[in-house]
């Protein structure tokens, strides 16, 4: 059984990534209300014949089927972990709790008619599930002793992960409020002047429950302000990522540093192309997938730096940073 857990954890990680991408596809194709009930579709376990908007309904149901499969695997992993060590290793149980909450958010997405608050939390929950699954996979591997790392670099890595979380939340808010294609120019926002951008009402956390938000309910200036707020957040995130990459590079960790820089720049390019080209579905999915990959990179770096701190606390001599397999390899 213990040998099964790392492979199962890796499978859960890959399936969690697929769920995130399917969720993004469901959102950008307007399929969030393809099935007006939950967990079935028009009272059926599948999409019944003659159902209106059958394509959107099947898109939504496929997302639910894959998410349900993820729930089954996470439950199995939690049971195996409980049998092995009880509460001493709660990571799998925490992951199960997060996935259970994700299922509730999926239900509320339908029953509350894609309320932006719930949809954005659902996206964040999906990325959180992915990161926790990968972290659990890494912890199940046998790790060599890492090298030491300065506390400031650890703090910067945590800041980068937090900033990415905020940026993902803003991206989810942009998507669910249909503000992705509202600014088809650079550096400004097309026909909306800077003076007309409504930043103060761009993030309305008090939007009421009741109306359908399938097409978004914000005004033009509010959507434009939200879009530009997301762009400004991207600039801030790139600065933080550059600082972290420089810190890693100076420590001789060139490959993690280069990977972070390339992932960050790719995200910026995909975001800008999506805005300029009116958010085509392939670019939108690539942008979502890029955010997920960047999150995994930052989880990996934080994991390594935390191991380094623990080794230093134990007074262990520096060694190679981490063994393989992992998302990143050490610099020679």
DAHUBEL-V288214 format. One record per residue. PHI is phi in degrees with one decimal (NA if undefined). PSI is psi in degrees with one decimal (* if undefined). OMEGA is omega in whole degrees, -180 to 180 (none if undefined). Layout:
# DAHUBEL-V288214
phi=PHI psi=PSI omega=OMEGA
phi=PHI psi=PSI omega=OMEGA
This chain:
# DAHUBEL-V288214
phi=NA psi=-45.2 omega=180
phi=-58.5 psi=-32.8 omega=180
phi=-69.8 psi=-25.0 omega=-179
phi=-73.4 psi=-30.5 omega=-171
phi=-61.8 psi=-45.7 omega=179
phi=-60.8 psi=-41.9 omega=179
phi=-65.2 psi=-40.5 omega=178
phi=-64.9 psi=-39.8 omega=179
phi=-64.2 psi=-39.2 omega=177
phi=-65.8 psi=-42.2 omega=177
phi=-61.3 psi=-39.7 omega=178
phi=-63.5 psi=-40.1 omega=180
phi=-62.0 psi=-47.1 omega=-179
phi=-65.2 psi=-39.9 omega=179
phi=-67.8 psi=-36.5 omega=177
phi=-63.4 psi=-38.1 omega=176
phi=-63.9 psi=-41.3 omega=178
phi=-63.1 psi=-39.9 omega=179
phi=-62.8 psi=-40.7 omega=178
phi=-61.1 psi=-44.6 omega=-179
phi=-68.3 psi=-40.0 omega=177
phi=-65.2 psi=-36.9 omega=176
phi=-62.8 psi=-41.1 omega=178
phi=-64.2 psi=-41.4 omega=179
phi=-64.5 psi=-40.8 omega=178
phi=-60.9 psi=-40.6 omega=-178
phi=-68.8 psi=-48.1 omega=-173
phi=-75.6 psi=-19.3 omega=177
phi=-91.8 psi=4.8 omega=179
phi=67.7 psi=31.6 omega=-177
phi=-99.9 psi=8.7 omega=-177
phi=-61.0 psi=-27.1 omega=178
phi=-115.5 psi=26.4 omega=178
phi=-60.8 psi=-31.1 omega=172
phi=-118.3 psi=116.0 omega=-174
phi=-76.8 psi=-3.1 omega=178
phi=-125.5 psi=175.1 omega=-177
phi=-151.0 psi=139.0 omega=6
phi=-87.8 psi=-8.6 omega=180
phi=-85.6 psi=-167.5 omega=-179
phi=-135.2 psi=109.1 omega=-175
phi=56.1 psi=40.7 omega=177
phi=77.9 psi=7.5 omega=-178
phi=-119.1 psi=157.5 omega=178
phi=-72.7 psi=-19.6 omega=175
phi=-123.9 psi=-167.4 omega=177
phi=-90.3 psi=114.7 omega=-177
phi=-69.2 psi=155.3 omega=176
phi=-60.8 psi=138.6 omega=179
phi=83.1 psi=4.6 omega=179
phi=-67.5 psi=137.4 omega=177
phi=-66.5 psi=149.5 omega=179
phi=50.5 psi=55.4 omega=-174
phi=-62.4 psi=-35.6 omega=-180
phi=-63.3 psi=-46.9 omega=178
phi=-64.1 psi=-37.1 omega=180
phi=-64.7 psi=-43.6 omega=179
phi=-67.0 psi=-36.1 omega=176
phi=-59.1 psi=-45.3 omega=179
phi=-66.2 psi=-41.8 omega=-177
phi=-70.3 psi=-36.5 omega=176
phi=-62.1 psi=-40.4 omega=176
phi=-59.9 psi=-41.8 omega=180
phi=-68.0 psi=-39.8 omega=179
phi=-61.1 psi=-45.3 omega=-179
phi=-68.5 psi=-40.0 omega=177
phi=-63.9 psi=-37.4 omega=177
phi=-65.4 psi=-37.6 omega=176
phi=-63.5 psi=-38.3 omega=177
phi=-62.3 psi=-41.4 omega=179
phi=-60.8 psi=-41.2 omega=180
phi=-63.5 psi=-45.3 omega=-179
phi=-66.8 psi=-40.2 omega=179
phi=-65.3 psi=-39.0 omega=177
phi=-62.6 psi=-42.5 omega=177
phi=-61.9 psi=-43.8 omega=179
phi=-63.2 psi=-41.0 omega=179
phi=-64.1 psi=-39.1 omega=178
phi=-65.5 psi=-43.0 omega=178
phi=-63.0 psi=-41.4 omega=-180
phi=-66.4 psi=-40.2 omega=179
phi=-63.8 psi=-43.1 omega=179
phi=-62.9 psi=-33.3 omega=-175
phi=-78.5 psi=-43.8 omega=-171
phi=-142.6 psi=4.1 omega=180
phi=62.3 psi=-133.4 omega=-177
phi=-83.3 psi=-2.7 omega=-177
phi=-69.3 psi=-25.1 omega=177
phi=-128.4 psi=82.3 omega=-172
phi=-83.2 psi=4.7 omega=-173
phi=-57.6 psi=-45.3 omega=-178
phi=-66.7 psi=-35.1 omega=178
phi=-69.1 psi=-38.3 omega=176
phi=-63.5 psi=-42.4 omega=178
phi=-60.9 psi=-40.6 omega=178
phi=-62.6 psi=-40.6 omega=179
phi=-63.4 psi=-41.4 omega=180
phi=-65.5 psi=-43.8 omega=-180
phi=-65.8 psi=-36.2 omega=177
phi=-63.5 psi=-43.4 omega=177
phi=-64.1 psi=-36.5 omega=176
phi=-59.8 psi=-39.7 omega=178
phi=-62.6 psi=-39.2 omega=177
phi=-65.1 psi=-40.6 omega=178
phi=-63.7 psi=-36.9 omega=176
phi=-62.2 psi=-40.5 omega=177
phi=-63.6 psi=-46.1 omega=-179
phi=-66.6 psi=-29.4 omega=177
phi=-57.0 psi=-39.0 omega=-180
phi=-80.5 psi=-50.8 omega=-174
phi=-67.8 psi=-26.7 omega=179
phi=-100.6 psi=13.7 omega=172
phi=58.6 psi=58.0 omega=180
phi=45.6 psi=48.9 omega=175
phi=-57.4 psi=125.6 omega=-174
phi=-54.2 psi=-37.4 omega=180
phi=-60.1 psi=-44.4 omega=-178
phi=-71.2 psi=-41.9 omega=-179
phi=-62.5 psi=-42.1 omega=179
phi=-66.2 psi=-42.5 omega=176
phi=-63.0 psi=-35.1 omega=179
phi=-63.9 psi=-41.4 omega=176
phi=-63.8 psi=-47.7 omega=178
phi=-61.1 psi=-38.9 omega=178
phi=-64.3 psi=-37.0 omega=178
phi=-65.1 psi=-44.1 omega=178
phi=-67.8 psi=-38.0 omega=177
phi=-62.2 psi=-42.7 omega=177
phi=-59.0 psi=-45.5 omega=179
phi=-59.4 psi=-46.8 omega=-178
phi=-66.1 psi=-42.1 omega=179
phi=-65.5 psi=-38.5 omega=179
phi=-64.0 psi=-43.3 omega=179
phi=-67.4 psi=-40.7 omega=179
phi=-62.9 psi=-39.6 omega=177
phi=-63.4 psi=-41.5 omega=177
phi=-59.6 psi=-44.4 omega=-178
phi=-66.3 psi=-37.0 omega=-179
phi=-72.7 psi=-21.3 omega=178
phi=-79.2 psi=-11.7 omega=179
phi=-85.1 psi=152.8 omega=176
phi=-79.3 psi=119.1 omega=-175
phi=-102.6 psi=138.8 omega=172
phi=-78.5 psi=170.1 omega=180
phi=-71.6 psi=130.2 omega=-179
phi=-86.3 psi=169.2 omega=173
phi=-78.8 psi=165.1 omega=177
phi=-73.5 psi=161.2 omega=178
phi=-146.6 psi=144.3 omega=180
phi=-69.1 psi=142.3 omega=180
phi=-55.5 psi=-35.2 omega=-178
phi=-60.9 psi=-36.1 omega=179
phi=-68.0 psi=-37.7 omega=176
phi=-62.6 psi=-43.3 omega=179
phi=-63.0 psi=-38.9 omega=179
phi=-66.4 psi=-37.5 omega=178
phi=-65.5 psi=-41.2 omega=176
phi=-64.3 psi=-40.6 omega=178
phi=-62.3 psi=-40.8 omega=179
phi=-62.8 psi=-41.7 omega=179
phi=-66.0 psi=-40.7 omega=178
phi=-64.8 psi=-43.8 omega=180
phi=-63.4 psi=-37.9 omega=177
phi=-64.6 psi=-40.2 omega=178
phi=-60.1 psi=-42.8 omega=178
phi=-63.3 psi=-41.6 omega=-179
phi=-67.3 psi=-37.4 omega=176
phi=-64.4 psi=-41.1 omega=178
phi=-61.6 psi=-43.2 omega=177
phi=-62.9 psi=-40.4 omega=178
phi=-63.1 psi=-40.8 omega=176
phi=-63.2 psi=-38.9 omega=179
phi=-66.9 psi=-38.9 omega=176
phi=-60.8 psi=-45.8 omega=-177
phi=-66.4 psi=-48.8 omega=-175
phi=-70.8 psi=-19.3 omega=176
phi=-101.0 psi=10.2 omega=175
phi=54.3 psi=50.3 omega=179
phi=-110.7 psi=6.7 omega=-175
phi=-67.9 psi=-33.2 omega=-176
phi=-106.8 psi=15.8 omega=-173
phi=-81.1 psi=-17.4 omega=-178
phi=-124.5 psi=82.2 omega=-174
phi=-86.8 psi=38.5 omega=-180
phi=-151.9 psi=169.4 omega=178
phi=-134.5 psi=141.1 omega=-2
phi=-88.0 psi=-5.0 omega=-178
phi=-87.8 psi=-159.3 omega=-175
phi=-123.7 psi=55.6 omega=175
phi=60.5 psi=-126.7 omega=-176
phi=-78.0 psi=-9.7 omega=-179
phi=-93.1 psi=116.1 omega=-178
phi=-71.4 psi=157.4 omega=179
phi=-56.5 psi=-38.4 omega=-178
phi=-67.6 psi=-19.9 omega=-178
phi=-93.7 psi=-7.5 omega=-179
phi=-64.5 psi=128.9 omega=-179
phi=-102.1 psi=88.7 omega=179
phi=-76.1 psi=-33.3 omega=-174
phi=-65.6 psi=-32.2 omega=-179
phi=-106.6 psi=10.3 omega=-177
phi=-69.3 psi=-37.9 omega=-180
phi=-111.0 psi=87.0 omega=-178
phi=-93.7 psi=90.3 omega=-180
phi=-71.4 psi=-11.0 omega=180
phi=-98.7 psi=19.1 omega=177
phi=-56.5 psi=132.3 omega=-173
phi=-72.8 psi=154.0 omega=173
phi=-81.8 psi=140.3 omega=176
phi=140.3 psi=-63.0 omega=-180
phi=-73.0 psi=158.2 omega=176
phi=-77.2 psi=131.6 omega=178
phi=-104.9 psi=22.1 omega=-176
phi=-60.0 psi=-32.1 omega=179
phi=-108.7 psi=5.1 omega=-179
phi=78.7 psi=145.7 omega=-177
phi=-123.3 psi=6.8 omega=178
phi=-78.7 psi=153.8 omega=176
phi=-76.4 psi=173.2 omega=-176
phi=-60.7 psi=-50.3 omega=-177
phi=-65.9 psi=-33.6 omega=178
phi=-68.4 psi=-42.3 omega=178
phi=-65.0 psi=-40.4 omega=179
phi=-63.7 psi=-42.3 omega=177
phi=-62.7 psi=-39.8 omega=178
phi=-64.2 psi=-44.2 omega=180
phi=-60.1 psi=-47.0 omega=-178
phi=-69.2 psi=-30.5 omega=175
phi=-63.6 psi=-39.0 omega=177
phi=-65.1 psi=-38.6 omega=178
phi=-64.7 psi=-43.5 omega=179
phi=-64.1 psi=-37.4 omega=176
phi=-63.4 psi=-35.7 omega=178
phi=-64.8 psi=-39.4 omega=178
phi=-63.1 psi=-46.1 omega=179
phi=-61.0 psi=-42.2 omega=180
phi=-63.7 psi=-41.6 omega=180
phi=-62.2 psi=-37.2 omega=178
phi=-63.4 psi=-44.3 omega=180
phi=-65.3 psi=-42.5 omega=179
phi=-63.3 psi=-38.7 omega=179
phi=-63.9 psi=-41.2 omega=179
phi=-64.7 psi=-41.2 omega=178
phi=-65.7 psi=-44.5 omega=180
phi=-61.7 psi=-39.3 omega=178
phi=-64.8 psi=-40.9 omega=178
phi=-63.2 psi=-41.8 omega=178
phi=-66.3 psi=-40.7 omega=-179
phi=-63.3 psi=-40.9 omega=180
phi=-65.3 psi=-25.5 omega=177
phi=-84.2 psi=4.2 omega=-180
phi=85.7 psi=7.5 omega=-178
phi=-96.0 psi=72.0 omega=-169
phi=-71.7 psi=-41.6 omega=-176
phi=-66.7 psi=-45.6 omega=174
phi=-59.1 psi=-38.9 omega=-180
phi=-64.0 psi=-46.7 omega=-179
phi=-65.6 psi=-39.5 omega=180
phi=-61.2 psi=-41.7 omega=-180
phi=-66.4 psi=-43.9 omega=180
phi=-62.3 psi=-47.2 omega=-179
phi=-63.9 psi=-41.6 omega=179
phi=-65.2 psi=-41.0 omega=179
phi=-64.9 psi=-44.5 omega=179
phi=-66.7 psi=-38.9 omega=178
phi=-61.7 psi=-39.9 omega=178
phi=-63.2 psi=-42.0 omega=180
phi=-63.5 psi=-43.8 omega=-180
phi=-65.2 psi=-44.5 omega=180
phi=-62.5 psi=-40.0 omega=179
phi=-63.9 psi=-44.6 omega=-180
phi=-68.0 psi=-42.2 omega=178
phi=-62.8 psi=-39.6 omega=178
phi=-60.8 psi=-41.8 omega=179
phi=-67.9 psi=-43.4 omega=-177
phi=-70.2 psi=-29.1 omega=-177
phi=-103.1 psi=18.6 omega=177
phi=64.1 psi=42.6 omega=173
phi=46.7 psi=61.7 omega=173
phi=-62.2 psi=149.6 omega=-174
phi=-58.0 psi=-45.5 omega=-180
phi=-58.5 psi=-41.1 omega=180
phi=-68.3 psi=-38.1 omega=179
phi=-63.6 psi=-42.9 omega=178
phi=-66.0 psi=-40.0 omega=178
phi=-63.8 psi=-37.2 omega=179
phi=-65.9 psi=-41.6 omega=177
phi=-65.9 psi=-45.3 omega=178
phi=-62.8 psi=-37.0 omega=178
phi=-63.6 psi=-39.0 omega=177
phi=-63.8 psi=-39.3 omega=179
phi=-65.5 psi=-43.1 omega=179
phi=-64.4 psi=-42.4 omega=178
phi=-62.5 psi=-38.5 omega=177
phi=-62.3 psi=-41.6 omega=179
phi=-64.1 psi=-40.2 omega=178
phi=-60.6 psi=-43.2 omega=-179
phi=-71.5 psi=-34.2 omega=175
phi=-63.5 psi=-42.1 omega=179
phi=-61.5 psi=-45.8 omega=-180
phi=-64.1 psi=-44.1 omega=178
phi=-62.3 psi=-39.5 omega=179
phi=-60.9 psi=-45.4 omega=-180
phi=-64.4 psi=-44.2 omega=-179
phi=-67.4 psi=-35.4 omega=176
phi=-66.2 psi=-39.4 omega=175
phi=-62.4 psi=-38.2 omega=178
phi=-62.5 psi=-42.7 omega=180
phi=-65.3 psi=-40.5 omega=179
phi=-64.9 psi=-39.0 omega=178
phi=-64.6 psi=-39.4 omega=179
phi=-65.8 psi=-38.5 omega=179
phi=-63.8 psi=-31.9 omega=179
phi=-83.4 psi=-4.1 omega=179
phi=74.2 psi=25.1 omega=-179
phi=-80.8 psi=147.5 omega=178
phi=-70.8 psi=146.7 omega=179
phi=-59.7 psi=146.0 omega=176
phi=-141.3 psi=-170.8 omega=177
phi=-60.9 psi=152.3 omega=-168
phi=-67.0 psi=-55.4 omega=178
phi=-153.3 psi=151.1 omega=176
phi=-80.9 psi=173.3 omega=171
phi=-91.4 psi=160.9 omega=4
phi=-89.4 psi=149.6 omega=173
phi=-156.5 psi=175.0 omega=-180
phi=-67.5 psi=-28.7 omega=-176
phi=-122.1 psi=151.9 omega=174
phi=-113.5 psi=152.4 omega=-178
phi=-73.0 psi=152.6 omega=171
phi=-72.4 psi=147.4 omega=179
phi=-68.2 psi=* omega=none
